Structure formats: structure tokens, C-alpha cells
């Protein structure tokens, strides 16, 4: 039964995720509350692993979540479930797009999709930023007390400026971030 649920849930995510893997994050957070397949803390790890491995983020995240929930068969079924709607939609759209692409209605639909996708990605960014930077902030009365230090925020700022200045291959920054993360934990 879990295999069917994995397939159908990720099929639903695959059907409604437009604009890339980060747009699937709101749906993944929804799954956290619905099933015990993974936690919200694991979503952050899922994104880190999915971003640093070859392939689309959402496919890697579906594989991770499915594997976490039901082992190798779960990973395979979640991945297939996520990709299945895209396959069907691409086949249908490619045929129709050849015929109707120059029509004003189709052009306007594409213009309308852009801000919607941007909003989904912005929402995912805000959720991740909160999880990474503000999860240890506690409100007590009217004062806000920060219970952890700012080392990860500083790491973020340093990494951002290093990326802008040095223009190295992304794997260099991923490896450096992993090494610094390990060092900061000890």
C-alpha cells in the first residue's frame, strides 16, 4: 500500500510542479504533515543532497524521499511517479505547441506562468531560509533571543561573495561548504 501511496503522491507533485525542483518544496512540506516518510529537517538535507548530485533536484528529492519511506522500491516508485505526469504532459504539449504557439492566448498563458513559478520558488526560498537561519530563534515576551550563533549566516554571506568574486566550479563550493559544515559541528 505504501508503494501505491508513494507513486500517487509524487505523481501529484509531478503534475503540479511547474518551474523546476524548488517549486516542489511546498508540496514536500505538505507531505511531511500527511505521512511520516520524512521530517521537515530532512527536507533541508534532501535539498542539499539533491542540489549537489547530478540530475534534476525534484527527481533526486523524490528518490531520496521514496527511499527513506520504503527502501529501494520506494525510491524507484516515487521517482517514476514524479516523472510520469511530465512525460504525459510533454507528449501532449509538444504536439499542441507546434500548432498553437504563435496564438496570443498561448503567449499570454506563458507570460502568466512566469510570475506564478517565481512566487512558488520565492516561497520555497523563504521556507528554507527560515529553516536554516531562524529555526533557533525563540520569542520570549517582547524580546527576541537568538539561541545559536551566526556562524552559518556568516558562512552563507562568505560563500555568496566567494561565488561572485572567484567564479570557480560549483563542486569546489559544495566541497568547501561540506568541509566547513563538518568543522563547525566539532
Secondary structure as GFF3:
##gff-version 3
##sequence-region A 1 186
A	DSSP	alpha_helix	2	16	.	.	.	ID=ss1
A	DSSP	three_ten_helix	21	24	.	.	.	ID=ss2
A	DSSP	alpha_helix	25	34	.	.	.	ID=ss3
A	DSSP	alpha_helix	40	52	.	.	.	ID=ss4
A	DSSP	alpha_helix	57	100	.	.	.	ID=ss5
A	DSSP	alpha_helix	104	133	.	.	.	ID=ss6
A	DSSP	beta_strand	137	140	.	.	.	ID=ss7
A	DSSP	beta_strand	143	146	.	.	.	ID=ss8
A	DSSP	alpha_helix	151	166	.	.	.	ID=ss9
A	DSSP	alpha_helix	170	185	.	.	.	ID=ss10
###
